[in-house]
C-alpha cells in the first residue's frame, strides 16, 4: 500500500489512520475514535474537554499527542490530533464506554495490517473492497473505484515529477480535468449530486468513474510526453486530458440519448441491486479508450 493514509471501519464508523514508515508505527485520529466510543454529536468538543483534563492532570499521554495532516471528508488535509496504537490504548482507558474493550481488541488487530500489506500489497486492495462492501456498494462499482484509485495515484506521481505542489495545485489541476470532460467544476459537480464534504468519486456511477479515469489517464500520458513546467503549462495538459475523455462522453451520449453526468449519489448507488454498464455502452467505452489513447500522441 503506497499511500500511508487509510481508513478502517469499527462498527460501520470510519477511523482515519496514518502509517509512519520511519517509525513503523500506525497513528490514529483521536476525534474519530471518540466518535466511535462516545455517544456525542460533537466529538471535537468531547476531545477538547478530555485533552484539557489530561493536561491539567499532568498526564504523560498528553505529551504523546502527534499532529498529522489527515484527509477530511471534503478531500482536503487538516492538522489532526493523533496517537500511536500504544498511546491510544492509554487514552481509551480514560473514556468510559461499553465499547472500549472490543475497540481495544479491534485496534490490536488493525495495528498489524501495515506489516501484512507490505509483505502482500494485494491485501490493501482486498481490505479496501471489504470496506466499500460494508458501506453497501456493489462489487461492479467497487472494481471500478479501486481501479480509479490506481489511475489517480499514477497521475499524482506524474504531477509530483512535474514539481506541482500537493494540495492547492493538485486541486486546481483536478478542477481543470473535471471541467474539460464533465463541463462542471468539482464544486458544481458535487452540488449537482447534492454533496457537501463527501468524496465526489465515491458518488460517481460506473460510467462517470470510467470517463474520469480516462481523463486522468490521458492527462498522465500527455504529461509524460510533453513534460510541462509550471502551473499554467500543466493546466493546459490537464485540459487536454479532460478533452480526450469528453470525446468518449459525447459519443456515448449520442448513442444512448442520455446524459452521462447524473445526479445519482452514494445513497442511490448503494440502493441499486446492480450498477452494470449495458454491454453496448461498455464496448463503446472500451473502443473509445483505445481510440483516444492512440490519438494522444498527436495532441
C-alpha positions as CSV (number, residue, x, y, z in Angstrom):
1,X,0.0,0.0,0.0
2,X,1.9,3.0,-1.2
3,X,-0.5,5.6,0.3
4,X,0.2,5.8,4.1
5,X,-3.3,7.4,4.6
6,X,-6.1,4.9,5.1
7,X,-9.5,4.4,6.7
8,X,-10.7,1.4,8.7
9,X,-14.1,0.7,10.0
10,X,-15.2,-0.2,13.5
11,X,-18.9,-1.0,13.8
12,X,-19.5,0.8,10.5
13,X,-17.8,4.0,11.7
14,X,-14.7,5.4,10.0
15,X,-11.4,5.8,11.8
16,X,-8.6,7.6,9.9
17,X,-5.0,6.4,10.3
18,X,-1.5,7.2,9.1
19,X,1.5,4.9,8.8
20,X,4.9,6.4,9.6
21,X,7.4,4.3,7.6
22,X,10.4,5.5,9.5
23,X,9.0,4.7,12.9
24,X,7.0,1.7,11.5
25,X,4.0,2.9,13.5
26,X,0.3,3.5,12.9
27,X,-1.2,6.8,14.2
28,X,-5.0,7.1,14.7
29,X,-7.2,10.1,14.7
30,X,-8.5,10.6,18.3
31,X,-11.5,12.5,17.1
32,X,-12.6,9.5,15.0
33,X,-12.0,7.1,17.9
34,X,-14.1,9.3,20.3
35,X,-16.8,9.3,17.6
36,X,-16.8,5.5,17.8
37,X,-16.7,5.1,21.6
38,X,-18.9,8.0,22.8
39,X,-22.5,8.9,22.0
40,X,-21.6,12.5,21.4
41,X,-22.8,14.6,18.4
42,X,-19.7,16.8,18.8
43,X,-16.6,14.5,19.2
44,X,-14.3,17.5,18.9
45,X,-15.8,19.2,21.9
46,X,-15.5,15.9,23.9
47,X,-11.8,15.6,22.9
48,X,-11.2,19.3,23.8
49,X,-12.5,18.8,27.3
50,X,-10.6,15.5,27.7
51,X,-7.4,17.0,26.4
52,X,-7.7,19.9,28.9
53,X,-8.3,17.3,31.7
54,X,-5.2,15.3,30.7
55,X,-3.1,18.4,30.5
56,X,-4.2,19.7,33.9
57,X,-3.6,16.3,35.5
58,X,0.0,16.3,34.0
59,X,-0.7,13.1,32.2
60,X,2.1,11.7,30.2
61,X,-0.4,10.8,27.5
62,X,-0.9,14.5,26.7
63,X,2.7,14.8,25.7
64,X,2.2,11.9,23.2
65,X,-0.2,13.8,21.0
66,X,1.1,13.9,17.4
67,X,-0.5,16.4,14.9
68,X,-0.7,14.9,11.4
69,X,-2.4,16.2,8.3
70,X,-5.2,13.7,7.6
71,X,-7.6,13.8,4.7
72,X,-11.1,15.0,5.8
73,X,-14.4,14.3,4.2
74,X,-14.0,17.2,1.9
75,X,-10.9,15.7,0.4
76,X,-8.5,18.3,2.0
77,X,-5.9,17.7,4.6
78,X,-6.2,19.2,8.1
79,X,-3.9,19.1,11.2
80,X,-5.5,16.3,13.4
81,X,-4.6,15.1,16.9
82,X,-3.4,11.5,16.6
83,X,-1.9,8.8,18.9
84,X,0.1,5.7,18.2
85,X,-1.5,2.4,18.9
86,X,0.1,2.1,22.3
87,X,-0.7,5.6,23.4
88,X,-4.2,5.4,22.0
89,X,-4.9,2.4,24.2
90,X,-4.0,4.5,27.2
91,X,-6.3,7.3,26.2
92,X,-9.2,4.9,25.6
93,X,-8.8,3.8,29.3
94,X,-9.8,7.4,30.2
95,X,-13.1,7.2,28.2
96,X,-15.9,5.4,30.0
97,X,-17.6,3.4,27.3
98,X,-19.0,-0.2,26.9
99,X,-17.3,-0.3,23.5
100,X,-13.9,0.2,25.0
101,X,-12.9,-3.4,25.4
102,X,-14.0,-4.6,21.9
103,X,-12.3,-1.5,20.5
104,X,-9.0,-2.4,22.1
105,X,-9.2,-5.9,20.5
106,X,-10.0,-4.3,17.2
107,X,-7.1,-1.8,17.5
108,X,-4.7,-4.6,18.2
109,X,-5.8,-6.4,15.1
110,X,-5.6,-3.5,12.7
111,X,-2.3,-2.4,14.0
112,X,-0.7,-5.4,12.2
113,X,-2.2,-4.7,8.9
114,X,0.6,-2.5,7.6
115,X,3.1,-5.2,8.1
116,X,0.9,-7.7,6.3
117,X,0.3,-5.3,3.4
118,X,4.0,-4.6,3.0
119,X,4.6,-8.3,2.5
120,X,1.5,-8.8,0.3
121,X,0.3,-5.5,-1.3
122,X,-2.9,-7.2,-2.7
123,X,-4.2,-7.2,0.9
124,X,-4.6,-3.4,0.7
125,X,-7.0,-3.7,-2.2
126,X,-8.8,-6.6,-0.6
127,X,-9.4,-4.5,2.5
128,X,-10.5,-1.5,0.5
129,X,-13.0,-3.8,-1.2
130,X,-14.3,-5.1,2.1
131,X,-14.7,-1.5,3.4
132,X,-16.8,-0.5,0.4
133,X,-18.8,-3.7,0.6
134,X,-19.6,-2.9,4.2
135,X,-20.8,0.5,3.1
136,X,-23.2,-1.2,0.7
137,X,-21.7,-0.6,-2.7
138,X,-22.0,-3.3,-5.5
139,X,-18.9,-5.3,-6.5
140,X,-19.1,-3.9,-10.0
141,X,-18.9,-0.4,-8.7
142,X,-16.1,-1.3,-6.3
143,X,-13.9,-2.8,-9.0
144,X,-14.2,0.5,-10.9
145,X,-13.4,2.5,-7.8
146,X,-10.3,0.6,-6.9
147,X,-9.0,1.0,-10.5
148,X,-9.7,4.7,-10.3
149,X,-7.5,4.9,-7.2
150,X,-4.7,3.3,-9.1
151,X,-5.1,5.7,-12.0
152,X,-5.3,8.7,-9.7
153,X,-2.1,7.6,-7.9
154,X,-0.2,7.4,-11.3
155,X,-1.4,10.9,-12.1
156,X,-0.3,12.5,-8.8
157,X,3.0,10.7,-9.1
158,X,3.4,12.5,-12.5
159,X,2.4,15.8,-11.0
160,X,5.0,15.3,-8.3
161,X,7.5,14.7,-11.1
162,X,6.4,18.0,-12.7
163,X,7.0,19.7,-9.3
164,X,3.4,20.5,-8.7
165,X,2.5,21.2,-5.1
166,X,0.2,18.7,-3.3
167,X,-2.9,20.4,-2.1
168,X,-3.9,23.6,-3.9
169,X,-2.1,23.0,-7.2
170,X,-3.4,19.4,-7.3
171,X,-6.9,20.7,-6.7
172,X,-6.6,23.3,-9.5
173,X,-5.4,20.7,-12.0
174,X,-8.1,18.3,-10.9
175,X,-10.7,21.0,-11.5
176,X,-9.3,21.7,-15.0
177,X,-9.6,18.0,-15.9
178,X,-13.2,17.8,-14.5
179,X,-14.4,20.9,-16.3
180,X,-13.0,19.7,-19.5
181,X,-14.7,16.3,-19.6
182,X,-17.8,16.9,-17.4
183,X,-18.5,20.6,-18.2
184,X,-18.6,21.2,-14.4
185,X,-16.1,22.2,-11.8
186,X,-15.6,19.8,-8.9
187,X,-17.6,22.2,-6.7
188,X,-20.5,22.4,-9.2
189,X,-20.4,18.6,-9.8
190,X,-20.7,17.9,-6.1
191,X,-23.5,20.5,-5.8
192,X,-25.3,18.8,-8.7
193,X,-25.2,15.5,-6.8
194,X,-26.3,17.1,-3.6
195,X,-23.0,16.6,-1.9
196,X,-21.2,18.8,0.6
197,X,-18.0,17.4,2.1
198,X,-18.4,13.9,0.6
199,X,-15.9,12.5,-1.8
200,X,-17.0,13.1,-5.4
201,X,-15.6,9.8,-6.8
202,X,-17.4,7.8,-4.1
203,X,-20.6,9.3,-5.5
204,X,-20.0,8.6,-9.2
205,X,-21.7,5.9,-11.3
206,X,-19.6,3.3,-13.0
207,X,-19.7,5.2,-16.3
208,X,-18.7,8.5,-14.6
209,X,-15.8,6.7,-12.9
210,X,-14.7,5.2,-16.3
211,X,-14.7,8.6,-18.0
212,X,-13.0,10.3,-15.1
213,X,-10.3,7.5,-15.2
214,X,-9.9,8.1,-18.9
215,X,-9.5,11.8,-18.4
216,X,-6.8,11.3,-15.7
217,X,-5.0,8.5,-17.5
218,X,-4.9,10.7,-20.6
219,X,-3.5,13.6,-18.6
220,X,-0.8,11.4,-17.2
221,X,0.3,10.1,-20.7
222,X,0.2,13.6,-22.3
223,X,2.2,15.0,-19.3
224,X,4.8,12.2,-19.7
225,X,5.3,13.1,-23.3
226,X,5.2,16.9,-23.1
227,X,6.9,17.3,-19.7
228,X,5.2,20.6,-18.8
229,X,6.8,23.1,-16.4
230,X,4.9,25.4,-14.2
231,X,1.2,25.5,-13.2
232,X,-0.1,27.1,-16.4
233,X,1.5,24.6,-18.7
234,X,0.3,21.7,-16.5
235,X,-3.2,23.2,-16.6
236,X,-3.1,23.1,-20.4
237,X,-2.2,19.4,-20.3
238,X,-4.9,18.7,-17.7
239,X,-7.5,20.3,-20.1
240,X,-6.2,18.2,-23.0
241,X,-6.6,15.0,-20.9
242,X,-10.1,16.1,-20.0
243,X,-11.0,16.8,-23.6
244,X,-9.9,13.3,-24.6
245,X,-12.5,11.9,-22.2
246,X,-15.1,14.4,-23.4
247,X,-14.9,12.9,-26.9
248,X,-15.8,9.5,-25.4
249,X,-18.6,11.0,-23.4
250,X,-20.1,12.8,-26.4
251,X,-20.1,9.5,-28.4
252,X,-21.8,7.6,-25.6
253,X,-24.4,10.3,-25.1
254,X,-25.0,10.4,-28.9
255,X,-25.7,6.7,-29.0
256,X,-27.8,6.4,-25.8
257,X,-29.6,9.7,-25.9
258,X,-28.9,10.2,-22.2
259,X,-26.5,12.4,-20.3
260,X,-23.6,10.6,-18.7
261,X,-23.5,13.2,-15.9
262,X,-26.1,12.2,-13.3
263,X,-27.4,13.5,-10.0
264,X,-27.1,10.0,-8.6
265,X,-25.1,9.9,-5.4
266,X,-23.8,7.3,-2.9
267,X,-27.3,6.8,-1.4
268,X,-28.8,5.9,-4.8
269,X,-25.8,3.9,-5.9
270,X,-25.8,1.8,-2.7
271,X,-29.6,1.3,-3.0
272,X,-29.3,-0.2,-6.5
273,X,-29.1,-4.0,-6.8
274,X,-26.7,-3.8,-9.7
275,X,-24.8,-1.0,-11.4
276,X,-23.5,-2.5,-14.6
277,X,-23.0,-0.8,-17.9
278,X,-25.0,-2.1,-20.8
279,X,-22.8,-4.3,-23.0
280,X,-23.2,-2.0,-25.9
281,X,-22.2,1.1,-23.9
282,X,-19.3,-0.8,-22.3
283,X,-17.9,-1.8,-25.7
284,X,-18.2,1.7,-26.9
285,X,-16.3,3.0,-23.8
286,X,-13.5,0.4,-24.4
287,X,-13.3,1.3,-28.1
288,X,-13.1,5.0,-27.3
289,X,-10.4,4.3,-24.7
290,X,-8.3,2.6,-27.3
291,X,-9.0,5.2,-30.0
292,X,-8.4,8.2,-27.8
293,X,-5.3,6.9,-26.2
294,X,-3.9,6.2,-29.6
295,X,-4.6,9.8,-30.6
296,X,-2.8,11.2,-27.5
297,X,0.5,11.0,-29.3
298,X,-0.9,13.5,-31.9
299,X,-2.2,16.1,-29.4
